[in-house]
Amino acid sequence: MSNHLKKLKSCKTGIDLVNIFSNELGVPTKLFWDTIYSLNHFSQYTSFIIPKASGGERTILIPPQPLKDLQKKFATILNFCIQEIQQENPNYLICNHAFEIKKSILTNAQIHRNKKYVLNIDLSDFFGSIHYGRISNFFKADKYFKLNDKVAKTIAQLACFRDKNNKTFLPQGSPLSPIIASLIGNLLDARLVKISKEYKLTYSRYADDLTFSSNKPIHEDLVRWNSENSIWEAGDRLRRVIEDSGFKINDKKTRLFSAKQRQTVTGIIVNKTLNISEYYQKHNRAMLYSLFTSGKFSIGDKEGTINQLIGRLNYVASVKYLKQHHDMSIQKWEEERRKFAYLCAENFDNNKENSNRSIRLLRQAIFYKYFIGNAKPIIFPEGITDSIYFKLANKTLNPNEYKENYIIQSINSELTKIGLGGGTALINSFLLHAYKDYFINLKNLKIKSKHPVIFVLDYDQGLDVKDKNGKSKNNIPETHKMKDGQQWVHIRENIYLVLLRPLTLENKKPTFRNISEMTCIENLLSHVSIGKIQVDNKNHENIKFKKGTYPKTVFAKYVAKHSTHFNFSEFKKIFELLDEIKQHFYQEITYDKEEVV
């Protein structure tokens, strides 16, 4: 790993910043400046309001895509810098548990578990209080960074949102805001750690949530009871330190809990073992039921979104799994998180006694999002890289409507939790589970999808599913009904399956004996000078291109960067099939209109 911090400190101007990190940022100098000055303006941002779990509202500001991409790339650079600092000083950012690798609300909560007293302090307008001047001054003055003035100002310009009143601050919605907020917040942490040591307290911070805990009563310098208003409020010394650090306390959310009360840290109960309140879980179940029966639900007095519900359910499921590891080290965190993701993709049978209820609810919500509540027809390509080709082909063949006609779905962490991690075998398993109503009983569901969901599979040996004895067993539901020459089949409800070439049968079984009989998505591509793209006969995961052999992931990145050098006309046949499926669904698969979302 290169020394990113050293490179950053070597920059003397904003131009140096772009030139030295040209590979990481991937933009020419002029485009960099055009992006941060022309696009970093309130009129270019997308703004919307979401309800807070604790009540109130939060304004989300999403930057335009070119600026967002640039912010994301620079966030990666800063993350590398932090990792390098932590190698030198393992205690750097040790109190911060938000927006860091291998840390979460669980690691934040676990250090306050089983304490006699827990004090919660909430900071008001955390991101909004971090403005242009604070950011540039931090990068100039911090002992680890000590950046050139022009470089520090360039970073501040890249990070900040400027509103109508010319006020600058970190926008919630930018990929760069969390990491800079963590760095700025660390200055506050350093001061609060000193206080905590003096009063023998345990301290941690999760974004704008400060938590102190102790087995002894907490001194009134830090918290006191206001008998006139019947509320807890921060003590004079604690308030002074926080305000001197450039933050303000949200007095309405100051709480002190004894061991006899339910103690919570960032929503997690910490009295004995880590847990989540039954009220919160019950409310989630009610929202999911409302979604399945009416197509909508509320969080507080606002209509909720499916992403909010999935977030809440994922939170519950992960806590329930990971609470058994409340004493685990930070080093083991990532390993356990991966185990949780795999756990979600197993034991799909809802009737099994060992099937985790919280995970079942999470999977139901994810299934609803992609297979019931989908706002457009969705294409699920087989491979991890296949979505790249479909998006490029759709844009090339349908330039005027490519954004509106389909959702071409890439594999993500949500889909992994319902068993869709890429590959024919996983799709086969998923379709079987969907066919058997292991996710949701589709027949009894009151809400029906308005649009089809279409899986697109390579025509290769991946379709030749083997049983335990190694015998061929094509057990994808309904595919046995496909006749010689057919290319798509209706699985059930709004779920369809398409093959990249028409089915060829021999003795009622598909044939995959020769490479010439197989078709994968790369075979639909043609290079302007080389011709049709060929798959390596020896390794079907590699591509033969320009007298070399490359992994599919490497080749996909090349195509994405040089898309004008490739011909996507062969995809026209596939999109015609997709349109045929849409017509079949809209005209022949009918539902009572009163029951449709």
N, C-alpha and C positions, 0 to 999 in steps of 0.2 A: 504494500500500500504506500503510495506516495505521501510525502509530507505536505498535506494540504495547508496546515497552519503556517508553515514556513513560506510556502508560495504566496499565501495571502498577505503575510507581513512584508513580503518583498515588493508588493505593488505600491507604486508611488502616485498613480493617477487612476481614474476610472477606466481609461483606455488600457492601462496595464492589466487591470482586473479582467477585462474581456480577452485580451491577448494571451495572458498567462493561463487562464482557464478556458481557452478556446475549445478544447476537446470536451470538457465537462458541460459548458454552456451551449455549445453547438450553434452559435449565431455569429454573424459578422458584426463588426463594431457599430456600423451605422444602424443596423437593425436592432441592436441592443438598446441604443439610445432612443431610437424611434419608439420602441416598445415601452420603455419605462416612463417616457415623458408624454407620449401621445395617448397611450392606453391607460396609464395610471391616473385616471380622472373619474370623478363620481358618475359622470354620464355613461362611462363604459362598463361599469360594474352592474351585475344583476343583484338586486336586493329583495329579500323576503324575510318574513318574520316566522319564527317557530316558538311554540310554547316551551318553557322550562319545566323540567320534571318537578321542580320544587315550587312552581308557580311563577307567574310573570311571563315576560316575553324576551326573546333574544333575536337581535337583528343580524342576519347572515348576509355578508357582502361577497359575492363571487366575482373574481376578476375575469376579464376576457381571456380566452384560451391561450393566445400567445404570451400574455403576461403571466398567466397561471403556470404555464410550462416553464418559463424562465425562473419564476419564484420556486417552483419545485426543484429545479436543478440546483439552484443556489442553496436551498435547504439541505440538499444532500451534501454539498461542500461543507456547510457548517456542521453537519452531523459528523463528518469525518474529522473536522477540527476538534470537536468535543471529545471524540474517542481518543484522539492523540493526547489531549490534555489529561484525560482520565487515566491514561497509561502512566503519565508522570505523577498525577495526583488522583488516586482512587476515590477520594472524598469529594471531588468536584461534582456539583449538582446532586450530591447524595440525598439531600432532603426533598428534592423534586421528584415526583412520581408520575407526572403527566407528560405525555408526548415524548417519552424516552423508550428506547428499545429495552425490552425485558422488564419494564415497569408498567404498573396499571393501578386502578383503584383498589385492587386486591392487595398488592404489595404496600400500598399506602395504608390500608386498613389493618393489615396483619400486625404491624409494629405497635398498634394501640390495643391489641386484644387483651382482655382479662385485666384491665386496669380499674382502680377504684374511682378515678375521676377522668372524664374526657371533656375537653373544651374545644368547641368549634367556632372559628372566626371566618366570616365570609368577606372577601374584598369586593367593593363596589366598582363596576365598570373596569374590570381588570385590563382587558385588551385596549379599551378606549383611553386609558390613562397613560399608555405607552406611546409617546408621540415621536416625531422626527428628531427633535433635539436630544431626547433621552437615548435614542438608538445610536445616533452618530457619536454622542459623548461617551457612551458605553464602549464602543469599539475603539475609540481613541485612548480611553483611560484604563481599560481593564488590563491587568498585569499580564494576562496570557495573550491577548490580541495586540494591543498597542498599535493600531493601524494608522496609516497616513490619513490626514484630515479629509482629503478628497475621496479616498477610498471609503472611509466611514460614511461620508455623506451620500455616496453612490449606493451603498447598501441600504441606508435609511430611505432613500428615494425609491428603491426597488421594493421595499417592504411596506411602505405607508400608503394609506388611502387618504385622499384629500377631498373633504366635503365642500358643499356650496359656500360655506363660510370661511374657506381656506384653512380649516382646522385639519391637522394631520394626526393619524393614529393607526395602530395595527388593526386591520379588518379581520373579523371572524369569518373565515371562508377562504382565506389565502393559505396555501401550504407552507408559506414562510413564517406566518405569524406565530404558530406554536413554539417553534424552536427559539425565536428571538424573545418571546415572552418568558421562556424558561431561563434564558441567559440574564435578562433584566431582573427577573424574580429572584435569581440567585443572590443578588446584592441584598435583598430583604432577608433571605434565608440566613445569610452569614450573621446578620445582626440578631436574628431571633434565636439562632443556635447559641450565641453567647448568653442570652437571657435564660434559655432553657437549661443550660449547664449550671448557671447560678442558682436557679430555683429547683434543680433536679427534676426536670421535665423531659419527656420524649416529644420531639417535634417533627412534623412532616408537612409538606404542601402538595396539593394536587391542583394545579392551575391557580384559581382564586380561592380555594378552600384551605384554610390553615387549621391544623389540629395539634393540640397539646394534650398530653396525658400524664398521669402520675398516680402513685399509690398513696400519696399524701395530699391533703387539701391544698388547692392552688391559691397562691397568695393574692390578696386584693389589689396589689400593684398590677396584676394581669387581668383579673376579672372580679366584678363585684355585683351584688344584688341591688337593683334600684327598686326599693320598696314602694316608691310613689307611683311608678309605672308598672310595677310587677314584672320586670324583665331583667335578664342578665345583660351587663354591658362591659365592654373592655375597660380594664383599669388604665389609669393615667399613663403609666410607663409603657405599657404595651401599645396604647393608642399613639403615643408620641413617636415611638420607634417606627411604626407602620407609616404614619403620615410623613415623617422625615425621610422615608424611603420613597416617597412619591405615590403612595396608595392611600385609599380611604376605606374605612370599615363600613360594611352594611349592618347597621346596628340591629335591624329587624331579625337578623339570622344568627346573632350571638347566642350560643347555647352552652350550658354546663350540665353534664349528666353525672350522677353518682352510679355506683355499681347496682344499686337497688332499682334504677331506672333502665329503660332500653337505651343503650349507648349506640350511636351510629356514627360512622365515618364515611363520608362520600356515599351515603345511602346503605352501607353495609353494617349490620349489627355485629358488634365486637365484644359483647359481654363475656362469652365463653369461647364459642367457636364462631367463625365467620358465617353469617347467614343474611337472608333478606326477609323483610317483614312479610307476613302472610297477606296483609292488606294489599301490598304492592303486587304480589303474585296473583291474588284474586282479581284485582283490577285488570291485570294483563289478560287473564282468561276471559273476563267479561268483554274486553275490547275485541279479542279474537272471535268470540261467539257473535258479537255484533257485526263484525266484518263478514263472517260466513253467511249471515242471515239477511243483512241489508246492504252490504258492500261498503259500509263506512262505520266509523267509530269516533269517539271524542276523547281527548286528553284535556281534562279540565273543562273549560267552556269553548275550546277550539276543536275543530275537526282534525283528527290525527291522520298521519300518513303511514303507509305500509313500512317505510324505512324506519320511522320512529318505533313502530311496534316490534319490528325485527330487532332493532337495537336493544329494546327493553327485554325481550325474550332471550336474546343472546347473553345479555348481562346476567340474568337469573341463572341460565343454564351453566355458564362458565363459572359463576360463583359457587354453585352447588357442586360442580365437579372439583374445582380447585381449592375449595375450603378444606378438603382433607389434606391439603399440602400447605397448611398455614405456616409451617416452620421451614418451608423450602428456601433455599438460597436463591438470590437473584440469578445466579449462573444456571440454575435448573429451570428457570421460568419458561424460557422459550421451548424447551423440550416438553414440558407439561402442557403448554399451549397447543403444540402440534398434536399431542395425544388427544386433547379435547376435540380438535378438528376431526381426527380420525374416528373418535368415538361417535360423533354426530353422524358420520357416514356409515355406521354399522347398526345392527340390530333394528332393522326397519319395521319388523312385525309389531304393530301396536298391541297385539294381543299377548305378547310375551311378557311374563312377569318381570323379567330383568330389563325391560325397555324403560329407559329413563323418561319420566313424564315431562320434565322441563325441556328435554331435547326434542321430544315428540311435538310439543307445542311450537318450538322454534322451527322445526322442519315444516310444519303445517303452514306457518306464516310465509316461509321462503317459497314453498310450493305455490301458495296463493299468488304471491307477487309475480312469478314468472309464467304460471300456467292458468290462472283464473283472472287475475286483475290486469293482465297485459293490455296496454292501451293500443298496441299495434300487433300485426303478425310478427312472431319471433322466429328467427332462424337459429338453430343450434348446430353449428358445424361440429364434426367429430373431433378434430385435433385441436391442440392448444394454439397453433399458429393459423388454423384454417380461417378464422374470423378475419384475419388481415386480408386474405385474398378476396373473400366475399365482399368486404367493405370497399376495396379498391375496384372490384368488378362492378359492383352496384353503382359506384360513383361514376365510373367510365361509361357504363351502358345506360344509366338513367340519371344524367347530370341534373335534370330539372326537378326531380322528385326523389332522389336517393335518400334524403333525410326523412322523408315522410312515409315511404312505402313499406319499409321493414325495420325491425330492430335486429341487428346482427349481433348476437350475444357472444361475448368473450367469456371464458372461464374465469370465475372469481371465487373469493373465499366463501360466499354464501352458497353458491352452487356446489362447491366441494362438500358442504355439510349435508346436502341431499343426495350425495353420491355421484355428482356430475363433475368429475375431475379431468375429463378428457379420455378419449379412446372408446372403441366399440364395446369392449367388455363392460365398462362402467355404464355406458348408455343402455346396453342390453339389460343389465341388472336394474337400472333405474326404471326402464319401461315395464319390466316385470312387476316391480313394486308398485308403480302407478296403476298397472292393470289390476292388481289385487287390492287396490284401495288402502295400501299401507300408509299413505300420507293423509289423504282425506277421502271420505266416502263420496266420490264424485256423483253417484246416482242420487244420493239424498241431499246433496248440497243445494241450497236455495239459490245461490248466486252462480251463474254460468258465464263463461268467457264469451266475449264478443268476437274474438279473433283466434285464428289457428296458431299452434306452436308446431314447428316443423324441424325434425332432426334430419340432418344430411350426413350420410355415411359413405365412406370410401367403399368401392366394390373390390374387396380383397379378402384375404384369408381371415381377417378380423371378424368377418361375418360367419365364418365357419366355427361356431362355438363348440367347444369340447366339453363332454361330461367328465365325471370323475375317473372314468376308465379310459379316457382319451379318444372316445368315439365321437364322431361329428354329431352335433345336436343343435340345429338352428332353432333356438327357443325364444327368439324375439317375438312377442305377442303379435298374432295376426299375419306375420310374414309368410306363414305356410299357405295363406290364401293367395299369395302373389302368383300369377301365371307367367309362363315364359314370355319375355318381352316387356313385362310390366316394370315400372321404375319407381312407383310410390304406392303406399298403402295407408289406409286410415286405421290407426291403432284403437282409439276410442275417444269419445267426446271431441275435444279440439286438438288432439295429439295425432300427428302424422309422421311418417318416415319416408325419406327419399334416398334412393341409391344414385350414385354418380354415373352409372350406366345401366341400361336395361338388364333385368335378371335373365340369366342363361341357365336353363335347367337341363339336367341329365338324370333320368330315372327319378324325377321329381325332386332332385336335390341341386342346389347351386353349384356351379363348377368354378374352381379357383386353381386349377392345376398349373396353368401357365401364366407368366408375367404379362403376356399379351392380353389375357382375359381380365386382367385387373386394371382398375382405374382409381387413383387417388387424386386429391384435389390439385396437386402440382402438375399432373398430367394435362390439366385444362389450360395451363399457361403456355404461351409461346413467346420466345425472345425474338426481337426484330431481326437479328442477324444469325442466331444459332438455331432457331426453330423450336419445336416442341420440347418441353422440359421432361427429362426422364428420371425415374426413380432408380436407385441402385438395386440391381437384382439380388445382390448378396445381403444387403441390409436395407430393408424397406423404409427405414427411418432416415436414410441419407438421400441426397439429391445429386445427380450427375450434372455438372454445369461448368462450362469453360475449362474442359480438360481436368477438372478436379471433382472431388466428392466432398459435400458439405452437409453437416447436420441440418435438419429441417428448420430449426430455430434461427441458425445463421443465415440460411437462404431466405427465410421470410423477412428478416430485417433488410437484407439487400434489396429485395423486391419493393419493400415499402419506400426505400430511399430512391429507387430508380424505376418507379412504376411506369413512367412514360416509355421505357425501353421494352415493355412487355405488352403482349396482346391478350385481352381478356374476352375475345369474341366467343370462345367455347362455353363461357359461363351463360351465354344467352339462352342455351337450351335448358339449363338448370333453372334460370329465372322464369322461363316459360312454364316449366313444371310447377314452380312455386305459385305462379299466377293461377294455374289450373287447380291447385289445391285450395287456394283462397276461394275460387269460384265454387268448388265443391262444398266447402264449409258454409259459405254465406247463403248458398241456394238450397242445399240438401240437408245439412245438419241444422235443424230448426229447433228453437226453444220458445217457450211461452215468453213473449216480450216483456211481460210484467215481472218475470223472474230474472231477466238478463241485466247485468250491471249497467 
